[in-house]
């Protein structure tokens, strides 16, 4: 017999694939996208604004009814984190304008808002309107920064002031008041 060449048999490899690494990577990707999705949500402050009034004859004067003057608290925001506040109308204030600071100290805006709102609510309850609180008019000057506006809106939420407005027009008297303080 002749020597016949022997057939080389191919080595059979295992047909199993190890997916352990693939599962780990998949879980890491899922966690990553869940985290990025949560962190990319915009952080916003709820602010409801009225519909824009487009009447050409409207002169910007709002009649709030009788007895509203004592409910009005005006907050003027100025540069360098300065706040000037007064109650009532500037030409006939219930309390003289005073300079206050941010925060909860003795001269803090939070304490001023709490005290004024409580006084107004007690008075309103005595005349039969228990839900009437302070009406705060926020007037940021051109020199104030956006952080001050956000801070004062936070203070409105903390002090539980339900009615407030942001106005960007100053009267000449208010401009003089800001210049003097």
MODELLER restraints for C-alpha pairs under 7 A, 6 or more apart:
rsr = mdl.restraints
at = mdl.atoms
rsr.add(forms.Gaussian(group=physical.xy_distance, feature=features.Distance(at['CA:69:A'], at['CA:88:A']), mean=5.12, stdev=0.5))
rsr.add(forms.Gaussian(group=physical.xy_distance, feature=features.Distance(at['CA:69:A'], at['CA:89:A']), mean=6.52, stdev=0.5))
rsr.add(forms.Gaussian(group=physical.xy_distance, feature=features.Distance(at['CA:70:A'], at['CA:88:A']), mean=5.15, stdev=0.5))
rsr.add(forms.Gaussian(group=physical.xy_distance, feature=features.Distance(at['CA:71:A'], at['CA:88:A']), mean=6.80, stdev=0.5))
rsr.add(forms.Gaussian(group=physical.xy_distance, feature=features.Distance(at['CA:71:A'], at['CA:120:A']), mean=6.28, stdev=0.5))
rsr.add(forms.Gaussian(group=physical.xy_distance, feature=features.Distance(at['CA:71:A'], at['CA:133:A']), mean=6.92, stdev=0.5))
rsr.add(forms.Gaussian(group=physical.xy_distance, feature=features.Distance(at['CA:71:A'], at['CA:134:A']), mean=4.87, stdev=0.5))
rsr.add(forms.Gaussian(group=physical.xy_distance, feature=features.Distance(at['CA:71:A'], at['CA:135:A']), mean=5.65, stdev=0.5))
rsr.add(forms.Gaussian(group=physical.xy_distance, feature=features.Distance(at['CA:72:A'], at['CA:87:A']), mean=5.84, stdev=0.5))
rsr.add(forms.Gaussian(group=physical.xy_distance, feature=features.Distance(at['CA:72:A'], at['CA:88:A']), mean=5.07, stdev=0.5))
rsr.add(forms.Gaussian(group=physical.xy_distance, feature=features.Distance(at['CA:72:A'], at['CA:134:A']), mean=6.07, stdev=0.5))
rsr.add(forms.Gaussian(group=physical.xy_distance, feature=features.Distance(at['CA:72:A'], at['CA:135:A']), mean=4.81, stdev=0.5))
rsr.add(forms.Gaussian(group=physical.xy_distance, feature=features.Distance(at['CA:72:A'], at['CA:136:A']), mean=5.85, stdev=0.5))
rsr.add(forms.Gaussian(group=physical.xy_distance, feature=features.Distance(at['CA:73:A'], at['CA:86:A']), mean=5.92, stdev=0.5))
rsr.add(forms.Gaussian(group=physical.xy_distance, feature=features.Distance(at['CA:73:A'], at['CA:87:A']), mean=4.41, stdev=0.5))
rsr.add(forms.Gaussian(group=physical.xy_distance, feature=features.Distance(at['CA:73:A'], at['CA:88:A']), mean=6.10, stdev=0.5))
rsr.add(forms.Gaussian(group=physical.xy_distance, feature=features.Distance(at['CA:73:A'], at['CA:134:A']), mean=6.78, stdev=0.5))
rsr.add(forms.Gaussian(group=physical.xy_distance, feature=features.Distance(at['CA:73:A'], at['CA:135:A']), mean=6.08, stdev=0.5))
rsr.add(forms.Gaussian(group=physical.xy_distance, feature=features.Distance(at['CA:73:A'], at['CA:136:A']), mean=4.72, stdev=0.5))
rsr.add(forms.Gaussian(group=physical.xy_distance, feature=features.Distance(at['CA:73:A'], at['CA:137:A']), mean=6.23, stdev=0.5))
rsr.add(forms.Gaussian(group=physical.xy_distance, feature=features.Distance(at['CA:74:A'], at['CA:85:A']), mean=5.55, stdev=0.5))
rsr.add(forms.Gaussian(group=physical.xy_distance, feature=features.Distance(at['CA:74:A'], at['CA:86:A']), mean=5.53, stdev=0.5))
rsr.add(forms.Gaussian(group=physical.xy_distance, feature=features.Distance(at['CA:74:A'], at['CA:87:A']), mean=6.24, stdev=0.5))
rsr.add(forms.Gaussian(group=physical.xy_distance, feature=features.Distance(at['CA:74:A'], at['CA:136:A']), mean=5.65, stdev=0.5))
rsr.add(forms.Gaussian(group=physical.xy_distance, feature=features.Distance(at['CA:74:A'], at['CA:137:A']), mean=4.67, stdev=0.5))
rsr.add(forms.Gaussian(group=physical.xy_distance, feature=features.Distance(at['CA:74:A'], at['CA:138:A']), mean=6.08, stdev=0.5))
rsr.add(forms.Gaussian(group=physical.xy_distance, feature=features.Distance(at['CA:75:A'], at['CA:83:A']), mean=6.73, stdev=0.5))
rsr.add(forms.Gaussian(group=physical.xy_distance, feature=features.Distance(at['CA:75:A'], at['CA:84:A']), mean=5.94, stdev=0.5))
rsr.add(forms.Gaussian(group=physical.xy_distance, feature=features.Distance(at['CA:75:A'], at['CA:85:A']), mean=4.55, stdev=0.5))
rsr.add(forms.Gaussian(group=physical.xy_distance, feature=features.Distance(at['CA:75:A'], at['CA:86:A']), mean=6.94, stdev=0.5))
rsr.add(forms.Gaussian(group=physical.xy_distance, feature=features.Distance(at['CA:75:A'], at['CA:137:A']), mean=6.06, stdev=0.5))
rsr.add(forms.Gaussian(group=physical.xy_distance, feature=features.Distance(at['CA:75:A'], at['CA:138:A']), mean=4.88, stdev=0.5))
rsr.add(forms.Gaussian(group=physical.xy_distance, feature=features.Distance(at['CA:75:A'], at['CA:139:A']), mean=6.07, stdev=0.5))
rsr.add(forms.Gaussian(group=physical.xy_distance, feature=features.Distance(at['CA:76:A'], at['CA:83:A']), mean=5.65, stdev=0.5))
rsr.add(forms.Gaussian(group=physical.xy_distance, feature=features.Distance(at['CA:76:A'], at['CA:84:A']), mean=5.08, stdev=0.5))
rsr.add(forms.Gaussian(group=physical.xy_distance, feature=features.Distance(at['CA:76:A'], at['CA:85:A']), mean=6.08, stdev=0.5))
rsr.add(forms.Gaussian(group=physical.xy_distance, feature=features.Distance(at['CA:76:A'], at['CA:138:A']), mean=6.20, stdev=0.5))
rsr.add(forms.Gaussian(group=physical.xy_distance, feature=features.Distance(at['CA:76:A'], at['CA:139:A']), mean=4.86, stdev=0.5))
rsr.add(forms.Gaussian(group=physical.xy_distance, feature=features.Distance(at['CA:76:A'], at['CA:140:A']), mean=5.92, stdev=0.5))
rsr.add(forms.Gaussian(group=physical.xy_distance, feature=features.Distance(at['CA:77:A'], at['CA:83:A']), mean=4.88, stdev=0.5))
rsr.add(forms.Gaussian(group=physical.xy_distance, feature=features.Distance(at['CA:77:A'], at['CA:84:A']), mean=6.71, stdev=0.5))
rsr.add(forms.Gaussian(group=physical.xy_distance, feature=features.Distance(at['CA:77:A'], at['CA:139:A']), mean=6.06, stdev=0.5))
rsr.add(forms.Gaussian(group=physical.xy_distance, feature=features.Distance(at['CA:77:A'], at['CA:140:A']), mean=4.52, stdev=0.5))
rsr.add(forms.Gaussian(group=physical.xy_distance, feature=features.Distance(at['CA:77:A'], at['CA:141:A']), mean=5.80, stdev=0.5))
rsr.add(forms.Gaussian(group=physical.xy_distance, feature=features.Distance(at['CA:77:A'], at['CA:144:A']), mean=6.10, stdev=0.5))
rsr.add(forms.Gaussian(group=physical.xy_distance, feature=features.Distance(at['CA:78:A'], at['CA:140:A']), mean=6.58, stdev=0.5))
rsr.add(forms.Gaussian(group=physical.xy_distance, feature=features.Distance(at['CA:78:A'], at['CA:141:A']), mean=5.48, stdev=0.5))
rsr.add(forms.Gaussian(group=physical.xy_distance, feature=features.Distance(at['CA:78:A'], at['CA:143:A']), mean=5.98, stdev=0.5))
rsr.add(forms.Gaussian(group=physical.xy_distance, feature=features.Distance(at['CA:78:A'], at['CA:144:A']), mean=4.82, stdev=0.5))
rsr.add(forms.Gaussian(group=physical.xy_distance, feature=features.Distance(at['CA:79:A'], at['CA:143:A']), mean=4.97, stdev=0.5))
rsr.add(forms.Gaussian(group=physical.xy_distance, feature=features.Distance(at['CA:79:A'], at['CA:144:A']), mean=4.43, stdev=0.5))
rsr.add(forms.Gaussian(group=physical.xy_distance, feature=features.Distance(at['CA:81:A'], at['CA:148:A']), mean=6.59, stdev=0.5))
rsr.add(forms.Gaussian(group=physical.xy_distance, feature=features.Distance(at['CA:82:A'], at['CA:101:A']), mean=6.31, stdev=0.5))
rsr.add(forms.Gaussian(group=physical.xy_distance, feature=features.Distance(at['CA:83:A'], at['CA:99:A']), mean=5.75, stdev=0.5))
rsr.add(forms.Gaussian(group=physical.xy_distance, feature=features.Distance(at['CA:83:A'], at['CA:100:A']), mean=5.39, stdev=0.5))
rsr.add(forms.Gaussian(group=physical.xy_distance, feature=features.Distance(at['CA:83:A'], at['CA:101:A']), mean=6.00, stdev=0.5))
rsr.add(forms.Gaussian(group=physical.xy_distance, feature=features.Distance(at['CA:84:A'], at['CA:97:A']), mean=6.47, stdev=0.5))
rsr.add(forms.Gaussian(group=physical.xy_distance, feature=features.Distance(at['CA:84:A'], at['CA:98:A']), mean=5.51, stdev=0.5))
rsr.add(forms.Gaussian(group=physical.xy_distance, feature=features.Distance(at['CA:84:A'], at['CA:99:A']), mean=4.47, stdev=0.5))
rsr.add(forms.Gaussian(group=physical.xy_distance, feature=features.Distance(at['CA:84:A'], at['CA:100:A']), mean=6.06, stdev=0.5))
rsr.add(forms.Gaussian(group=physical.xy_distance, feature=features.Distance(at['CA:85:A'], at['CA:97:A']), mean=5.48, stdev=0.5))
rsr.add(forms.Gaussian(group=physical.xy_distance, feature=features.Distance(at['CA:85:A'], at['CA:98:A']), mean=5.61, stdev=0.5))
rsr.add(forms.Gaussian(group=physical.xy_distance, feature=features.Distance(at['CA:85:A'], at['CA:99:A']), mean=6.52, stdev=0.5))
rsr.add(forms.Gaussian(group=physical.xy_distance, feature=features.Distance(at['CA:86:A'], at['CA:93:A']), mean=6.81, stdev=0.5))
rsr.add(forms.Gaussian(group=physical.xy_distance, feature=features.Distance(at['CA:86:A'], at['CA:95:A']), mean=5.91, stdev=0.5))
rsr.add(forms.Gaussian(group=physical.xy_distance, feature=features.Distance(at['CA:86:A'], at['CA:96:A']), mean=5.97, stdev=0.5))
rsr.add(forms.Gaussian(group=physical.xy_distance, feature=features.Distance(at['CA:86:A'], at['CA:97:A']), mean=4.40, stdev=0.5))
rsr.add(forms.Gaussian(group=physical.xy_distance, feature=features.Distance(at['CA:86:A'], at['CA:98:A']), mean=6.53, stdev=0.5))
rsr.add(forms.Gaussian(group=physical.xy_distance, feature=features.Distance(at['CA:87:A'], at['CA:93:A']), mean=5.76, stdev=0.5))
rsr.add(forms.Gaussian(group=physical.xy_distance, feature=features.Distance(at['CA:87:A'], at['CA:94:A']), mean=5.38, stdev=0.5))
rsr.add(forms.Gaussian(group=physical.xy_distance, feature=features.Distance(at['CA:87:A'], at['CA:95:A']), mean=5.40, stdev=0.5))
rsr.add(forms.Gaussian(group=physical.xy_distance, feature=features.Distance(at['CA:88:A'], at['CA:94:A']), mean=5.24, stdev=0.5))
rsr.add(forms.Gaussian(group=physical.xy_distance, feature=features.Distance(at['CA:100:A'], at['CA:107:A']), mean=5.27, stdev=0.5))
rsr.add(forms.Gaussian(group=physical.xy_distance, feature=features.Distance(at['CA:100:A'], at['CA:108:A']), mean=5.60, stdev=0.5))
rsr.add(forms.Gaussian(group=physical.xy_distance, feature=features.Distance(at['CA:100:A'], at['CA:109:A']), mean=5.93, stdev=0.5))
rsr.add(forms.Gaussian(group=physical.xy_distance, feature=features.Distance(at['CA:101:A'], at['CA:107:A']), mean=6.10, stdev=0.5))
rsr.add(forms.Gaussian(group=physical.xy_distance, feature=features.Distance(at['CA:101:A'], at['CA:108:A']), mean=4.84, stdev=0.5))
rsr.add(forms.Gaussian(group=physical.xy_distance, feature=features.Distance(at['CA:101:A'], at['CA:109:A']), mean=5.91, stdev=0.5))
rsr.add(forms.Gaussian(group=physical.xy_distance, feature=features.Distance(at['CA:102:A'], at['CA:108:A']), mean=5.27, stdev=0.5))
rsr.add(forms.Gaussian(group=physical.xy_distance, feature=features.Distance(at['CA:102:A'], at['CA:109:A']), mean=5.50, stdev=0.5))
rsr.add(forms.Gaussian(group=physical.xy_distance, feature=features.Distance(at['CA:103:A'], at['CA:109:A']), mean=6.21, stdev=0.5))
rsr.add(forms.Gaussian(group=physical.xy_distance, feature=features.Distance(at['CA:103:A'], at['CA:110:A']), mean=6.03, stdev=0.5))
rsr.add(forms.Gaussian(group=physical.xy_distance, feature=features.Distance(at['CA:104:A'], at['CA:110:A']), mean=5.34, stdev=0.5))
rsr.add(forms.Gaussian(group=physical.xy_distance, feature=features.Distance(at['CA:104:A'], at['CA:111:A']), mean=5.89, stdev=0.5))
rsr.add(forms.Gaussian(group=physical.xy_distance, feature=features.Distance(at['CA:110:A'], at['CA:155:A']), mean=6.14, stdev=0.5))
rsr.add(forms.Gaussian(group=physical.xy_distance, feature=features.Distance(at['CA:110:A'], at['CA:159:A']), mean=6.47, stdev=0.5))
rsr.add(forms.Gaussian(group=physical.xy_distance, feature=features.Distance(at['CA:113:A'], at['CA:159:A']), mean=6.38, stdev=0.5))
rsr.add(forms.Gaussian(group=physical.xy_distance, feature=features.Distance(at['CA:114:A'], at['CA:159:A']), mean=5.61, stdev=0.5))
rsr.add(forms.Gaussian(group=physical.xy_distance, feature=features.Distance(at['CA:117:A'], at['CA:133:A']), mean=5.75, stdev=0.5))
rsr.add(forms.Gaussian(group=physical.xy_distance, feature=features.Distance(at['CA:117:A'], at['CA:134:A']), mean=5.15, stdev=0.5))
rsr.add(forms.Gaussian(group=physical.xy_distance, feature=features.Distance(at['CA:120:A'], at['CA:133:A']), mean=5.66, stdev=0.5))
rsr.add(forms.Gaussian(group=physical.xy_distance, feature=features.Distance(at['CA:120:A'], at['CA:134:A']), mean=6.18, stdev=0.5))
rsr.add(forms.Gaussian(group=physical.xy_distance, feature=features.Distance(at['CA:121:A'], at['CA:130:A']), mean=6.31, stdev=0.5))
rsr.add(forms.Gaussian(group=physical.xy_distance, feature=features.Distance(at['CA:121:A'], at['CA:131:A']), mean=6.98, stdev=0.5))
rsr.add(forms.Gaussian(group=physical.xy_distance, feature=features.Distance(at['CA:121:A'], at['CA:132:A']), mean=6.00, stdev=0.5))
rsr.add(forms.Gaussian(group=physical.xy_distance, feature=features.Distance(at['CA:121:A'], at['CA:133:A']), mean=5.13, stdev=0.5))
rsr.add(forms.Gaussian(group=physical.xy_distance, feature=features.Distance(at['CA:124:A'], at['CA:130:A']), mean=5.35, stdev=0.5))
rsr.add(forms.Gaussian(group=physical.xy_distance, feature=features.Distance(at['CA:124:A'], at['CA:132:A']), mean=5.92, stdev=0.5))
rsr.add(forms.Gaussian(group=physical.xy_distance, feature=features.Distance(at['CA:134:A'], at['CA:161:A']), mean=6.62, stdev=0.5))
rsr.add(forms.Gaussian(group=physical.xy_distance, feature=features.Distance(at['CA:134:A'], at['CA:163:A']), mean=6.84, stdev=0.5))
rsr.add(forms.Gaussian(group=physical.xy_distance, feature=features.Distance(at['CA:135:A'], at['CA:163:A']), mean=5.11, stdev=0.5))
rsr.add(forms.Gaussian(group=physical.xy_distance, feature=features.Distance(at['CA:135:A'], at['CA:164:A']), mean=5.48, stdev=0.5))
rsr.add(forms.Gaussian(group=physical.xy_distance, feature=features.Distance(at['CA:136:A'], at['CA:163:A']), mean=6.48, stdev=0.5))
rsr.add(forms.Gaussian(group=physical.xy_distance, feature=features.Distance(at['CA:136:A'], at['CA:164:A']), mean=4.49, stdev=0.5))
rsr.add(forms.Gaussian(group=physical.xy_distance, feature=features.Distance(at['CA:136:A'], at['CA:165:A']), mean=6.47, stdev=0.5))
rsr.add(forms.Gaussian(group=physical.xy_distance, feature=features.Distance(at['CA:137:A'], at['CA:164:A']), mean=5.65, stdev=0.5))
rsr.add(forms.Gaussian(group=physical.xy_distance, feature=features.Distance(at['CA:137:A'], at['CA:165:A']), mean=5.03, stdev=0.5))
rsr.add(forms.Gaussian(group=physical.xy_distance, feature=features.Distance(at['CA:137:A'], at['CA:166:A']), mean=6.09, stdev=0.5))
rsr.add(forms.Gaussian(group=physical.xy_distance, feature=features.Distance(at['CA:137:A'], at['CA:167:A']), mean=6.84, stdev=0.5))
rsr.add(forms.Gaussian(group=physical.xy_distance, feature=features.Distance(at['CA:138:A'], at['CA:165:A']), mean=5.95, stdev=0.5))
rsr.add(forms.Gaussian(group=physical.xy_distance, feature=features.Distance(at['CA:138:A'], at['CA:166:A']), mean=4.74, stdev=0.5))
rsr.add(forms.Gaussian(group=physical.xy_distance, feature=features.Distance(at['CA:138:A'], at['CA:167:A']), mean=6.05, stdev=0.5))
rsr.add(forms.Gaussian(group=physical.xy_distance, feature=features.Distance(at['CA:139:A'], at['CA:166:A']), mean=5.95, stdev=0.5))
rsr.add(forms.Gaussian(group=physical.xy_distance, feature=features.Distance(at['CA:139:A'], at['CA:167:A']), mean=5.08, stdev=0.5))
rsr.add(forms.Gaussian(group=physical.xy_distance, feature=features.Distance(at['CA:139:A'], at['CA:168:A']), mean=5.58, stdev=0.5))
rsr.add(forms.Gaussian(group=physical.xy_distance, feature=features.Distance(at['CA:140:A'], at['CA:149:A']), mean=6.91, stdev=0.5))
rsr.add(forms.Gaussian(group=physical.xy_distance, feature=features.Distance(at['CA:140:A'], at['CA:168:A']), mean=6.25, stdev=0.5))
